[in-house]
């Protein structure tokens, strides 16, 4: 048995039957043509015909009806609100990207400066005589060595790469939000 083609209306047979005021089984019998002379009453037949004609007429190009206009206005307002919100997020991401970029520059400069200072401290420790009078100098230089090692670790390559990744993420976020705003503003 071949499956019936759907009717011209985008509603279920049950919904159409309820609209026409008949049972869905009666509507099914009429549509299938298997039960001979079963027919819709004149009022139901006119109602069905008017519904199909109205639906076919609405598919022709013309000005949208009030429901569509209302929906379009609501969608436009939603898009405008979302575009404003996303525009703010794009601006925030761009500003954050700049701040993080400055931090990365500072981190890189500090790392270079600390490496140079560490070389100086190492050099002085190797040149320091092993006398009692140089013990305070040794303690001070060893303390400097510990401090600089912590700073080198804090500003090292791993930290710089991590911060660079954050910058790239902010750049992507700004680009994505910017593209979304353009899309929302053109629709």
C-alpha positions as CSV (number, residue, x, y, z in Angstrom):
1,X,0.0,0.0,0.0
2,X,1.4,3.4,-1.0
3,X,1.7,6.1,1.7
4,X,-0.5,9.1,1.1
5,X,1.1,12.4,0.0
6,X,0.7,15.0,2.7
7,X,-2.1,17.5,2.1
8,X,-1.6,21.1,1.1
9,X,-1.8,22.4,4.7
10,X,1.1,22.2,7.2
11,X,-1.1,20.9,10.0
12,X,-1.8,17.4,11.2
13,X,-4.9,15.6,10.2
14,X,-6.0,15.6,13.8
15,X,-5.6,19.4,14.0
16,X,-7.5,19.9,10.7
17,X,-10.3,17.6,11.9
18,X,-10.6,19.6,15.1
19,X,-10.8,22.8,13.1
20,X,-13.5,21.4,10.8
21,X,-15.4,19.9,13.7
22,X,-15.2,16.2,12.6
23,X,-13.3,13.2,13.9
24,X,-9.9,12.5,12.6
25,X,-11.0,9.0,11.6
26,X,-13.8,10.4,9.5
27,X,-11.4,12.8,7.8
28,X,-9.0,9.9,7.2
29,X,-11.8,7.8,5.6
30,X,-12.8,10.8,3.3
31,X,-9.2,11.5,2.3
32,X,-8.3,7.9,1.6
33,X,-11.4,7.4,-0.5
34,X,-11.8,3.8,0.8
35,X,-15.2,4.2,2.2
36,X,-17.2,5.2,-0.7
37,X,-19.6,8.0,-0.4
38,X,-18.4,9.5,2.9
39,X,-18.3,13.3,2.5
40,X,-17.8,16.4,4.6
41,X,-20.9,18.4,5.2
42,X,-21.4,21.6,3.1
43,X,-20.2,23.9,6.0
44,X,-17.1,21.7,6.7
45,X,-16.3,21.4,3.0
46,X,-16.5,25.2,2.5
47,X,-14.4,25.8,5.7
48,X,-11.8,23.3,4.3
49,X,-11.7,24.9,0.9
50,X,-11.4,28.4,2.3
51,X,-8.5,27.2,4.5
52,X,-6.7,25.6,1.6
53,X,-7.2,28.7,-0.7
54,X,-6.1,31.1,2.1
55,X,-3.0,29.0,2.6
56,X,-2.2,28.9,-1.1
57,X,-2.8,32.7,-1.4
58,X,-0.5,33.4,1.5
59,X,2.4,31.6,-0.3
60,X,2.3,34.2,-3.1
61,X,4.7,37.1,-2.8
62,X,3.0,40.1,-1.2
63,X,3.3,42.3,1.9
64,X,3.5,40.4,5.1
65,X,0.5,40.1,7.4
66,X,0.2,41.7,10.8
67,X,1.5,38.5,12.6
68,X,4.6,38.4,10.4
69,X,5.2,42.1,10.8
70,X,4.9,41.8,14.6
71,X,7.3,38.8,14.6
72,X,9.7,40.7,12.3
73,X,9.6,43.8,14.6
74,X,10.3,41.6,17.6
75,X,13.2,39.8,15.9
76,X,14.7,43.1,14.8
77,X,14.5,44.4,18.4
78,X,16.1,41.2,19.7
79,X,18.8,41.4,17.1
80,X,19.5,45.1,18.0
81,X,19.8,44.2,21.7
82,X,22.0,41.2,21.0
83,X,24.2,43.3,18.6
84,X,24.7,45.9,21.3
85,X,25.6,43.3,23.9
86,X,28.0,41.5,21.5
87,X,29.5,44.8,20.4
88,X,30.3,45.5,24.1
89,X,31.9,42.1,24.5
90,X,33.9,42.6,21.3
91,X,35.2,46.0,22.6
92,X,36.0,44.4,26.0
93,X,37.9,41.6,24.3
94,X,39.9,44.1,22.2
95,X,40.7,46.2,25.2
96,X,41.7,43.1,27.3
97,X,43.8,42.0,24.4
98,X,45.7,45.3,24.5
99,X,46.2,45.1,28.3
100,X,47.4,41.5,28.0
101,X,49.8,42.6,25.2
102,X,51.3,45.2,27.5
103,X,51.7,42.7,30.2
104,X,53.4,40.3,27.8
105,X,55.8,43.1,26.8
106,X,56.6,43.9,30.4
107,X,57.0,40.2,31.2
108,X,59.5,39.8,28.3
109,X,61.5,42.9,29.3
110,X,61.6,41.8,33.0
111,X,62.7,38.3,32.0
112,X,65.5,39.7,29.9
113,X,66.6,42.1,32.6
114,X,66.5,39.4,35.3
115,X,68.6,37.1,33.1
116,X,71.2,39.8,32.8
117,X,71.1,40.4,36.6
118,X,71.4,36.7,37.3
119,X,74.5,36.6,35.1
120,X,75.9,39.5,37.1
121,X,75.1,37.8,40.4
122,X,76.7,34.5,39.2
123,X,79.8,36.3,38.1
124,X,80.2,38.2,41.4
125,X,79.7,34.9,43.4
126,X,82.5,33.2,41.4
127,X,84.8,36.2,41.9
128,X,84.1,36.6,45.6
129,X,87.0,35.6,47.8
130,X,86.4,32.9,50.5
131,X,87.3,35.2,53.3
132,X,85.2,36.0,56.4
133,X,84.9,39.7,55.5
134,X,83.1,38.8,52.2
135,X,80.5,36.6,54.0
136,X,77.9,39.3,54.1
137,X,78.4,40.0,50.4
138,X,78.0,36.2,49.7
139,X,74.7,36.1,51.7
140,X,73.4,39.2,49.9
141,X,74.3,37.8,46.5
142,X,72.8,34.3,47.3
143,X,69.6,36.1,48.5
144,X,69.6,38.0,45.2
145,X,70.0,34.7,43.3
146,X,66.9,33.3,45.0
147,X,64.8,36.4,44.4
148,X,65.8,36.5,40.7
149,X,65.2,32.8,40.2
150,X,61.6,33.2,41.4
151,X,61.1,36.2,39.1
152,X,62.6,34.3,36.2
153,X,60.2,31.5,36.8
154,X,57.3,33.9,37.1
155,X,58.2,35.6,33.8
156,X,59.7,32.6,32.0
157,X,58.8,31.1,28.6
158,X,55.9,29.0,29.9
159,X,54.3,32.1,31.4
160,X,54.9,34.1,28.3
161,X,53.4,31.3,26.1
162,X,50.4,31.1,28.4
163,X,49.8,34.8,28.2
164,X,50.3,34.8,24.5
165,X,47.6,32.1,24.2
166,X,45.2,34.3,26.3
167,X,45.9,37.2,23.9
168,X,45.1,35.0,20.9
169,X,41.9,33.9,22.6
170,X,40.9,37.5,23.2
171,X,41.7,38.3,19.6
172,X,39.5,35.4,18.4
173,X,36.7,36.5,20.8
174,X,36.8,40.0,19.5
175,X,36.8,38.8,15.9
176,X,33.9,36.4,16.5
177,X,31.8,38.9,18.3
178,X,32.5,41.5,15.6
179,X,31.5,39.1,12.8
180,X,28.3,38.3,14.7
181,X,27.5,42.0,15.2
182,X,27.9,42.6,11.5
183,X,25.6,39.7,10.7
184,X,23.0,40.9,13.1
185,X,23.1,44.4,11.7
186,X,22.7,43.3,8.1
187,X,19.7,41.2,8.7
